[in-house]
Amino acid sequence: MSMMSKGFLWLLLVLNIILIGFLISMNNMAAMWMMAIIMLLDSIGSLFAVYRK
């Protein structure tokens, strides 16, 4: 995980902040989609970090 780019980690942070905004505004369906996208991007990034060695 430490090999992931700074830009990618900033993107995940921004998406998580948007997710919190969706949860506060009670937009549950958008929050579910956002969580799925964040989890997918995180797993893809982790795979790249593991296999990049």
mmJSON file of the N, C-alpha and C atoms, coordinates in Angstrom:
{"data_MODEL":{"atom_site":{
"group_PDB":["ATOM","ATOM","ATOM","ATOM","ATOM","ATOM","ATOM","ATOM","ATOM","ATOM","ATOM","ATOM","ATOM","ATOM","ATOM","ATOM","ATOM","ATOM","ATOM","ATOM","ATOM","ATOM","ATOM","ATOM","ATOM","ATOM","ATOM","ATOM","ATOM","ATOM","ATOM","ATOM","ATOM","ATOM","ATOM","ATOM","ATOM","ATOM","ATOM","ATOM","ATOM","ATOM","ATOM","ATOM","ATOM","ATOM","ATOM","ATOM","ATOM","ATOM","ATOM","ATOM","ATOM","ATOM","ATOM","ATOM","ATOM","ATOM","ATOM","ATOM","ATOM","ATOM","ATOM","ATOM","ATOM","ATOM","ATOM","ATOM","ATOM","ATOM","ATOM","ATOM","ATOM","ATOM","ATOM","ATOM","ATOM","ATOM","ATOM","ATOM","ATOM","ATOM","ATOM","ATOM","ATOM","ATOM","ATOM","ATOM","ATOM","ATOM","ATOM","ATOM","ATOM","ATOM","ATOM","ATOM","ATOM","ATOM","ATOM","ATOM","ATOM","ATOM","ATOM","ATOM","ATOM","ATOM","ATOM","ATOM","ATOM","ATOM","ATOM","ATOM","ATOM","ATOM","ATOM","ATOM","ATOM","ATOM","ATOM","ATOM","ATOM","ATOM","ATOM","ATOM","ATOM","ATOM","ATOM","ATOM","ATOM","ATOM","ATOM","ATOM","ATOM","ATOM","ATOM","ATOM","ATOM","ATOM","ATOM","ATOM","ATOM","ATOM","ATOM","ATOM","ATOM","ATOM","ATOM","ATOM","ATOM","ATOM","ATOM","ATOM","ATOM","ATOM","ATOM","ATOM","ATOM","ATOM","ATOM"],
"id":[1,2,3,4,5,6,7,8,9,10,11,12,13,14,15,16,17,18,19,20,21,22,23,24,25,26,27,28,29,30,31,32,33,34,35,36,37,38,39,40,41,42,43,44,45,46,47,48,49,50,51,52,53,54,55,56,57,58,59,60,61,62,63,64,65,66,67,68,69,70,71,72,73,74,75,76,77,78,79,80,81,82,83,84,85,86,87,88,89,90,91,92,93,94,95,96,97,98,99,100,101,102,103,104,105,106,107,108,109,110,111,112,113,114,115,116,117,118,119,120,121,122,123,124,125,126,127,128,129,130,131,132,133,134,135,136,137,138,139,140,141,142,143,144,145,146,147,148,149,150,151,152,153,154,155,156,157,158,159],
"type_symbol":["N","C","C","N","C","C","N","C","C","N","C","C","N","C","C","N","C","C","N","C","C","N","C","C","N","C","C","N","C","C","N","C","C","N","C","C","N","C","C","N","C","C","N","C","C","N","C","C","N","C","C","N","C","C","N","C","C","N","C","C","N","C","C","N","C","C","N","C","C","N","C","C","N","C","C","N","C","C","N","C","C","N","C","C","N","C","C","N","C","C","N","C","C","N","C","C","N","C","C","N","C","C","N","C","C","N","C","C","N","C","C","N","C","C","N","C","C","N","C","C","N","C","C","N","C","C","N","C","C","N","C","C","N","C","C","N","C","C","N","C","C","N","C","C","N","C","C","N","C","C","N","C","C","N","C","C","N","C","C"],
"label_atom_id":["N","CA","C","N","CA","C","N","CA","C","N","CA","C","N","CA","C","N","CA","C","N","CA","C","N","CA","C","N","CA","C","N","CA","C","N","CA","C","N","CA","C","N","CA","C","N","CA","C","N","CA","C","N","CA","C","N","CA","C","N","CA","C","N","CA","C","N","CA","C","N","CA","C","N","CA","C","N","CA","C","N","CA","C","N","CA","C","N","CA","C","N","CA","C","N","CA","C","N","CA","C","N","CA","C","N","CA","C","N","CA","C","N","CA","C","N","CA","C","N","CA","C","N","CA","C","N","CA","C","N","CA","C","N","CA","C","N","CA","C","N","CA","C","N","CA","C","N","CA","C","N","CA","C","N","CA","C","N","CA","C","N","CA","C","N","CA","C","N","CA","C","N","CA","C","N","CA","C","N","CA","C","N","CA","C"],
"label_alt_id":[null,null,null,null,null,null,null,null,null,null,null,null,null,null,null,null,null,null,null,null,null,null,null,null,null,null,null,null,null,null,null,null,null,null,null,null,null,null,null,null,null,null,null,null,null,null,null,null,null,null,null,null,null,null,null,null,null,null,null,null,null,null,null,null,null,null,null,null,null,null,null,null,null,null,null,null,null,null,null,null,null,null,null,null,null,null,null,null,null,null,null,null,null,null,null,null,null,null,null,null,null,null,null,null,null,null,null,null,null,null,null,null,null,null,null,null,null,null,null,null,null,null,null,null,null,null,null,null,null,null,null,null,null,null,null,null,null,null,null,null,null,null,null,null,null,null,null,null,null,null,null,null,null,null,null,null,null,null,null],
"label_comp_id":["MET","MET","MET","SER","SER","SER","MET","MET","MET","MET","MET","MET","SER","SER","SER","LYS","LYS","LYS","GLY","GLY","GLY","PHE","PHE","PHE","LEU","LEU","LEU","TRP","TRP","TRP","LEU","LEU","LEU","LEU","LEU","LEU","LEU","LEU","LEU","VAL","VAL","VAL","LEU","LEU","LEU","ASN","ASN","ASN","ILE","ILE","ILE","ILE","ILE","ILE","LEU","LEU","LEU","ILE","ILE","ILE","GLY","GLY","GLY","PHE","PHE","PHE","LEU","LEU","LEU","ILE","ILE","ILE","SER","SER","SER","MET","MET","MET","ASN","ASN","ASN","ASN","ASN","ASN","MET","MET","MET","ALA","ALA","ALA","ALA","ALA","ALA","MET","MET","MET","TRP","TRP","TRP","MET","MET","MET","MET","MET","MET","ALA","ALA","ALA","ILE","ILE","ILE","ILE","ILE","ILE","MET","MET","MET","LEU","LEU","LEU","LEU","LEU","LEU","ASP","ASP","ASP","SER","SER","SER","ILE","ILE","ILE","GLY","GLY","GLY","SER","SER","SER","LEU","LEU","LEU","PHE","PHE","PHE","ALA","ALA","ALA","VAL","VAL","VAL","TYR","TYR","TYR","ARG","ARG","ARG","LYS","LYS","LYS"],
"label_asym_id":["A","A","A","A","A","A","A","A","A","A","A","A","A","A","A","A","A","A","A","A","A","A","A","A","A","A","A","A","A","A","A","A","A","A","A","A","A","A","A","A","A","A","A","A","A","A","A","A","A","A","A","A","A","A","A","A","A","A","A","A","A","A","A","A","A","A","A","A","A","A","A","A","A","A","A","A","A","A","A","A","A","A","A","A","A","A","A","A","A","A","A","A","A","A","A","A","A","A","A","A","A","A","A","A","A","A","A","A","A","A","A","A","A","A","A","A","A","A","A","A","A","A","A","A","A","A","A","A","A","A","A","A","A","A","A","A","A","A","A","A","A","A","A","A","A","A","A","A","A","A","A","A","A","A","A","A","A","A","A"],
"label_entity_id":["1","1","1","1","1","1","1","1","1","1","1","1","1","1","1","1","1","1","1","1","1","1","1","1","1","1","1","1","1","1","1","1","1","1","1","1","1","1","1","1","1","1","1","1","1","1","1","1","1","1","1","1","1","1","1","1","1","1","1","1","1","1","1","1","1","1","1","1","1","1","1","1","1","1","1","1","1","1","1","1","1","1","1","1","1","1","1","1","1","1","1","1","1","1","1","1","1","1","1","1","1","1","1","1","1","1","1","1","1","1","1","1","1","1","1","1","1","1","1","1","1","1","1","1","1","1","1","1","1","1","1","1","1","1","1","1","1","1","1","1","1","1","1","1","1","1","1","1","1","1","1","1","1","1","1","1","1","1","1"],
"label_seq_id":[1,1,1,2,2,2,3,3,3,4,4,4,5,5,5,6,6,6,7,7,7,8,8,8,9,9,9,10,10,10,11,11,11,12,12,12,13,13,13,14,14,14,15,15,15,16,16,16,17,17,17,18,18,18,19,19,19,20,20,20,21,21,21,22,22,22,23,23,23,24,24,24,25,25,25,26,26,26,27,27,27,28,28,28,29,29,29,30,30,30,31,31,31,32,32,32,33,33,33,34,34,34,35,35,35,36,36,36,37,37,37,38,38,38,39,39,39,40,40,40,41,41,41,42,42,42,43,43,43,44,44,44,45,45,45,46,46,46,47,47,47,48,48,48,49,49,49,50,50,50,51,51,51,52,52,52,53,53,53],
"pdbx_PDB_ins_code":[null,null,null,null,null,null,null,null,null,null,null,null,null,null,null,null,null,null,null,null,null,null,null,null,null,null,null,null,null,null,null,null,null,null,null,null,null,null,null,null,null,null,null,null,null,null,null,null,null,null,null,null,null,null,null,null,null,null,null,null,null,null,null,null,null,null,null,null,null,null,null,null,null,null,null,null,null,null,null,null,null,null,null,null,null,null,null,null,null,null,null,null,null,null,null,null,null,null,null,null,null,null,null,null,null,null,null,null,null,null,null,null,null,null,null,null,null,null,null,null,null,null,null,null,null,null,null,null,null,null,null,null,null,null,null,null,null,null,null,null,null,null,null,null,null,null,null,null,null,null,null,null,null,null,null,null,null,null,null],
"Cartn_x":[0.818,0.0,0.858,2.064,2.923,3.453,3.275,3.786,2.754,1.554,0.528,0.892,0.49,0.853,0.08,0.674,0.032,-1.264,-1.276,-2.484,-3.647,-3.358,-4.4,-4.959,-4.086,-4.543,-5.359,-4.983,-5.787,-7.165,-7.215,-8.497,-9.392,-8.833,-9.627,-10.121,-9.295,-9.714,-10.885,-10.794,-11.873,-13.156,-13.039,-14.232,-14.852,-14.04,-14.573,-15.263,-14.752,-15.413,-16.758,-16.809,-18.08,-19.055,-18.55,-19.389,-20.003,-19.224,-19.749,-20.838,-20.634,-21.662,-22.954,-22.843,-24.047,-24.761,-23.992,-24.615,-25.305,-24.69,-25.302,-26.598,-26.609,-27.798,-28.845,-28.601,-29.524,-29.76,-28.761,-28.846,-28.207,-28.958,-28.409,-27.981,-28.731,-28.372,-27.068,-26.892,-25.638,-24.484,-24.742,-23.703,-23.285,-24.235,-23.907,-23.05,-23.397,-22.597,-21.2,-21.118,-19.819,-18.949,-19.54,-18.781,-18.27,-19.089,-18.657,-17.493,-17.557,-16.481,-15.202,-15.314,-14.134,-13.482,-14.3,-13.752,-13.085,-13.68,-13.09,-11.755,-11.712,-10.471,-9.381,-9.774,-8.813,-8.23,-9.062,-8.558,-7.683,-8.039,-7.208,-5.864,-5.896,-4.657,-3.766,-4.375,-3.599,-2.964,-3.698,-3.131,-1.953,-2.076,-0.963,0.242,0.002,1.108,1.803,1.049,1.634,2.427,1.887,2.543,3.559,3.706,4.624,6.099,6.333,7.693,8.488],
"Cartn_y":[-1.192,0.0,1.249,1.148,2.328,2.759,1.94,2.27,3.023,3.237,3.932,5.401,5.98,7.37,8.316,9.469,10.472,10.965,11.119,11.576,10.619,9.323,8.319,8.363,8.518,8.595,9.86,10.979,12.203,11.991,11.268,10.969,10.17,9.155,8.372,9.232,10.146,11.038,11.918,12.498,13.346,12.54,11.316,10.479,10.13,9.906,9.635,10.852,12.036,13.261,13.44,13.157,13.212,12.192,11.011,9.974,10.453,11.098,11.632,12.671,13.48,14.456,13.793,12.698,11.958,11.378,10.884,10.307,11.381,12.546,13.636,14.103,14.148,14.613,13.512,12.349,11.213,10.703,10.841,10.312,8.922,7.944,6.625,5.866,5.973,5.222,5.742,7.049,7.614,7.233,7.184,6.788,5.336,4.474,3.069,2.936,3.654,3.626,4.175,5.273,5.879,4.921,4.236,3.27,2.128,1.653,0.585,1.048,2.277,2.816,2.966,3.477,3.661,2.309,1.31,-0.006,-0.637,-0.465,-1.0,-0.325,1.007,1.72,1.36,1.179,0.816,-0.568,-1.51,-2.86,-2.909,-2.168,-2.114,-1.465,-0.387,0.273,-0.619,-1.39,-2.315,-3.414,-3.908,-4.924,-4.38,-3.162,-2.544,-2.385,-1.979,-1.776,-3.094,-4.165,-5.453,-6.007,-5.914,-6.511,-5.598,-4.375,-3.439,-3.77,-4.501,-4.817,-5.527],
"Cartn_z":[0.0,0.0,0.0,0.507,0.594,-0.768,-1.798,-3.118,-3.959,-3.426,-4.196,-4.339,-5.47,-5.736,-4.829,-4.599,-3.753,-4.373,-5.691,-6.367,-6.192,-6.255,-6.079,-4.661,-3.687,-2.297,-2.044,-2.68,-2.573,-3.196,-4.321,-4.964,-4.022,-3.368,-2.424,-1.266,-0.79,0.291,-0.151,-1.34,-1.859,-2.025,-2.555,-2.714,-1.363,-0.35,0.982,1.575,1.315,1.781,1.084,-0.213,-0.948,-0.378,-0.045,0.556,1.868,2.701,3.963,3.683,2.654,2.275,1.843,1.082,0.68,1.896,2.855,4.05,4.885,5.007,5.768,5.112,3.779,3.066,2.881,3.482,3.422,1.999,1.146,-0.212,-0.211,0.277,0.552,-0.698,-1.777,-2.982,-3.572,-3.629,-4.127,-3.208,-1.907,-0.958,-1.175,-1.481,-1.748,-2.999,-4.053,-5.278,-5.03,-4.277,-3.989,-3.177,-2.209,-1.412,-2.285,-3.211,-4.113,-4.994,-5.49,-6.331,-5.522,-4.296,-3.445,-3.148,-2.814,-2.502,-3.723,-4.896,-6.121,-6.429,-6.344,-6.608,-5.598,-4.351,-3.319,-3.573,-3.962,-4.216,-5.461,-6.501,-7.701,-7.385,-6.624,-6.229,-5.388,-4.495,-3.665,-4.51,-5.483,-6.375,-7.166,-7.681,-8.391,-7.474,-6.232,-5.291,-4.967,-4.862,-4.533,-5.702,-6.912,-8.066,-8.744,-8.275,-8.918,-8.61,-7.529,-7.1,-8.154],
"occupancy":[1.0,1.0,1.0,1.0,1.0,1.0,1.0,1.0,1.0,1.0,1.0,1.0,1.0,1.0,1.0,1.0,1.0,1.0,1.0,1.0,1.0,1.0,1.0,1.0,1.0,1.0,1.0,1.0,1.0,1.0,1.0,1.0,1.0,1.0,1.0,1.0,1.0,1.0,1.0,1.0,1.0,1.0,1.0,1.0,1.0,1.0,1.0,1.0,1.0,1.0,1.0,1.0,1.0,1.0,1.0,1.0,1.0,1.0,1.0,1.0,1.0,1.0,1.0,1.0,1.0,1.0,1.0,1.0,1.0,1.0,1.0,1.0,1.0,1.0,1.0,1.0,1.0,1.0,1.0,1.0,1.0,1.0,1.0,1.0,1.0,1.0,1.0,1.0,1.0,1.0,1.0,1.0,1.0,1.0,1.0,1.0,1.0,1.0,1.0,1.0,1.0,1.0,1.0,1.0,1.0,1.0,1.0,1.0,1.0,1.0,1.0,1.0,1.0,1.0,1.0,1.0,1.0,1.0,1.0,1.0,1.0,1.0,1.0,1.0,1.0,1.0,1.0,1.0,1.0,1.0,1.0,1.0,1.0,1.0,1.0,1.0,1.0,1.0,1.0,1.0,1.0,1.0,1.0,1.0,1.0,1.0,1.0,1.0,1.0,1.0,1.0,1.0,1.0,1.0,1.0,1.0,1.0,1.0,1.0],
"B_iso_or_equiv":[0.0,0.0,0.0,0.0,0.0,0.0,0.0,0.0,0.0,0.0,0.0,0.0,0.0,0.0,0.0,0.0,0.0,0.0,0.0,0.0,0.0,0.0,0.0,0.0,0.0,0.0,0.0,0.0,0.0,0.0,0.0,0.0,0.0,0.0,0.0,0.0,0.0,0.0,0.0,0.0,0.0,0.0,0.0,0.0,0.0,0.0,0.0,0.0,0.0,0.0,0.0,0.0,0.0,0.0,0.0,0.0,0.0,0.0,0.0,0.0,0.0,0.0,0.0,0.0,0.0,0.0,0.0,0.0,0.0,0.0,0.0,0.0,0.0,0.0,0.0,0.0,0.0,0.0,0.0,0.0,0.0,0.0,0.0,0.0,0.0,0.0,0.0,0.0,0.0,0.0,0.0,0.0,0.0,0.0,0.0,0.0,0.0,0.0,0.0,0.0,0.0,0.0,0.0,0.0,0.0,0.0,0.0,0.0,0.0,0.0,0.0,0.0,0.0,0.0,0.0,0.0,0.0,0.0,0.0,0.0,0.0,0.0,0.0,0.0,0.0,0.0,0.0,0.0,0.0,0.0,0.0,0.0,0.0,0.0,0.0,0.0,0.0,0.0,0.0,0.0,0.0,0.0,0.0,0.0,0.0,0.0,0.0,0.0,0.0,0.0,0.0,0.0,0.0,0.0,0.0,0.0,0.0,0.0,0.0],
"pdbx_formal_charge":[null,null,null,null,null,null,null,null,null,null,null,null,null,null,null,null,null,null,null,null,null,null,null,null,null,null,null,null,null,null,null,null,null,null,null,null,null,null,null,null,null,null,null,null,null,null,null,null,null,null,null,null,null,null,null,null,null,null,null,null,null,null,null,null,null,null,null,null,null,null,null,null,null,null,null,null,null,null,null,null,null,null,null,null,null,null,null,null,null,null,null,null,null,null,null,null,null,null,null,null,null,null,null,null,null,null,null,null,null,null,null,null,null,null,null,null,null,null,null,null,null,null,null,null,null,null,null,null,null,null,null,null,null,null,null,null,null,null,null,null,null,null,null,null,null,null,null,null,null,null,null,null,null,null,null,null,null,null,null],
"auth_seq_id":[1,1,1,2,2,2,3,3,3,4,4,4,5,5,5,6,6,6,7,7,7,8,8,8,9,9,9,10,10,10,11,11,11,12,12,12,13,13,13,14,14,14,15,15,15,16,16,16,17,17,17,18,18,18,19,19,19,20,20,20,21,21,21,22,22,22,23,23,23,24,24,24,25,25,25,26,26,26,27,27,27,28,28,28,29,29,29,30,30,30,31,31,31,32,32,32,33,33,33,34,34,34,35,35,35,36,36,36,37,37,37,38,38,38,39,39,39,40,40,40,41,41,41,42,42,42,43,43,43,44,44,44,45,45,45,46,46,46,47,47,47,48,48,48,49,49,49,50,50,50,51,51,51,52,52,52,53,53,53],
"auth_comp_id":["MET","MET","MET","SER","SER","SER","MET","MET","MET","MET","MET","MET","SER","SER","SER","LYS","LYS","LYS","GLY","GLY","GLY","PHE","PHE","PHE","LEU","LEU","LEU","TRP","TRP","TRP","LEU","LEU","LEU","LEU","LEU","LEU","LEU","LEU","LEU","VAL","VAL","VAL","LEU","LEU","LEU","ASN","ASN","ASN","ILE","ILE","ILE","ILE","ILE","ILE","LEU","LEU","LEU","ILE","ILE","ILE","GLY","GLY","GLY","PHE","PHE","PHE","LEU","LEU","LEU","ILE","ILE","ILE","SER","SER","SER","MET","MET","MET","ASN","ASN","ASN","ASN","ASN","ASN","MET","MET","MET","ALA","ALA","ALA","ALA","ALA","ALA","MET","MET","MET","TRP","TRP","TRP","MET","MET","MET","MET","MET","MET","ALA","ALA","ALA","ILE","ILE","ILE","ILE","ILE","ILE","MET","MET","MET","LEU","LEU","LEU","LEU","LEU","LEU","ASP","ASP","ASP","SER","SER","SER","ILE","ILE","ILE","GLY","GLY","GLY","SER","SER","SER","LEU","LEU","LEU","PHE","PHE","PHE","ALA","ALA","ALA","VAL","VAL","VAL","TYR","TYR","TYR","ARG","ARG","ARG","LYS","LYS","LYS"],
"auth_asym_id":["A","A","A","A","A","A","A","A","A","A","A","A","A","A","A","A","A","A","A","A","A","A","A","A","A","A","A","A","A","A","A","A","A","A","A","A","A","A","A","A","A","A","A","A","A","A","A","A","A","A","A","A","A","A","A","A","A","A","A","A","A","A","A","A","A","A","A","A","A","A","A","A","A","A","A","A","A","A","A","A","A","A","A","A","A","A","A","A","A","A","A","A","A","A","A","A","A","A","A","A","A","A","A","A","A","A","A","A","A","A","A","A","A","A","A","A","A","A","A","A","A","A","A","A","A","A","A","A","A","A","A","A","A","A","A","A","A","A","A","A","A","A","A","A","A","A","A","A","A","A","A","A","A","A","A","A","A","A","A"],
"auth_atom_id":["N","CA","C","N","CA","C","N","CA","C","N","CA","C","N","CA","C","N","CA","C","N","CA","C","N","CA","C","N","CA","C","N","CA","C","N","CA","C","N","CA","C","N","CA","C","N","CA","C","N","CA","C","N","CA","C","N","CA","C","N","CA","C","N","CA","C","N","CA","C","N","CA","C","N","CA","C","N","CA","C","N","CA","C","N","CA","C","N","CA","C","N","CA","C","N","CA","C","N","CA","C","N","CA","C","N","CA","C","N","CA","C","N","CA","C","N","CA","C","N","CA","C","N","CA","C","N","CA","C","N","CA","C","N","CA","C","N","CA","C","N","CA","C","N","CA","C","N","CA","C","N","CA","C","N","CA","C","N","CA","C","N","CA","C","N","CA","C","N","CA","C","N","CA","C","N","CA","C","N","CA","C","N","CA","C"],
"pdbx_PDB_model_num":[1,1,1,1,1,1,1,1,1,1,1,1,1,1,1,1,1,1,1,1,1,1,1,1,1,1,1,1,1,1,1,1,1,1,1,1,1,1,1,1,1,1,1,1,1,1,1,1,1,1,1,1,1,1,1,1,1,1,1,1,1,1,1,1,1,1,1,1,1,1,1,1,1,1,1,1,1,1,1,1,1,1,1,1,1,1,1,1,1,1,1,1,1,1,1,1,1,1,1,1,1,1,1,1,1,1,1,1,1,1,1,1,1,1,1,1,1,1,1,1,1,1,1,1,1,1,1,1,1,1,1,1,1,1,1,1,1,1,1,1,1,1,1,1,1,1,1,1,1,1,1,1,1,1,1,1,1,1,1]
}}}
